[in-house]
């Protein structure tokens, strides 16, 4: 199966559009996730009556893990989409592990 010349000509612009959408979504989710998880942590930690419940520790742990993800991984993903290349260099990571 071969692609028509029209489809082949449109592929670079589709790639640029998908990179722009990926960048925008990563930035939006990082910002919203950081703000909302911080608010959740503040509400759960500051309210003493809620802290007495069993599931509160689980929710605090989940919100903290999600906050770290939104503060570290999503900005790295946004940089990857913006630059068009891999943010983490594999050869550098291999040297750090050794």
N, C-alpha and C positions, 0 to 999 in steps of 0.2 A: 504494500500500500504506500503510495507516495502522496505527499502533501502538495496542494495546489500552490502556484507562485504567490497568490494573494495571501494565503495563510503563512507561508514562509516569510513574506515581507512584514507581516504584522507581529511576528514572534518577538523581536527586540522591544517593541513598544509595550507588549503584554508583560514582558519580564520587568521592565521599568515600573509599570503600573503595580505589579504585584509586590515589588520591593517597597514602593511608596506606601502601599496599604499595610504591609507587614510592619514597617517602621512606625506608622501612625498608630496602629493597634497596640504595638508593644509599649509605646510612650503613654498612651491613654490608660492601658491596664496597669502599668507601673505606677502612674500617679494615683489612679483611683485605689489600687490595692494598698499602696503605702498609707494613704489618708484613712481609708476605711478600716484597715487592720490596726492602725494606731489608735483610732477612736474606739474600736472594740477592746483592745488591750487596756486602754485608760478606763473605760466603763467597767470592765470586769475586775480590774485591780483596785479601783477606788471605792467600789461599793462593797462594804463588808458583809452585808446580808447575802449577796450573791456568792461570795467567796466560800461560804459554808457548804454550798452544794457540791455534790460529788463530781458532776460533769464539768464544773467550771475549770478544773485543772486541764482537762482534755481540750476544752475550747481555747484556753489561754495558750496552750502548747501549739495548737493548730494555727491560731492567729499569729503567733510569733514566727512559726516556720513560714507561713505565707508572706509575712512582712519581709523576712530575709530574702525570699524568692523575688518579691516585687522590687526590693532595693538592690539586688545584685544581679540576678539572672536576666530579668526583663530589660534593664538598661544595656546589658551586654548583647542581648538579642537585637535591640534597636540599633546599636552600633554596627552589628553585623549586617543588618538590612540596609543601613545607610551607606556603609562602605562597599557593600557588594562582595565582601570576602569574609573569610573566617576571622572572628575576633581573637579566638584563642589559637595560637600557633602550636601545632602538634609537636614540632621538634623542640620547642621551648618547654612544653609540659613533660616530654619524655626526659629531658635533661634534669628537670626539677625532681622527678620521681626517682631517678637513679641516685 
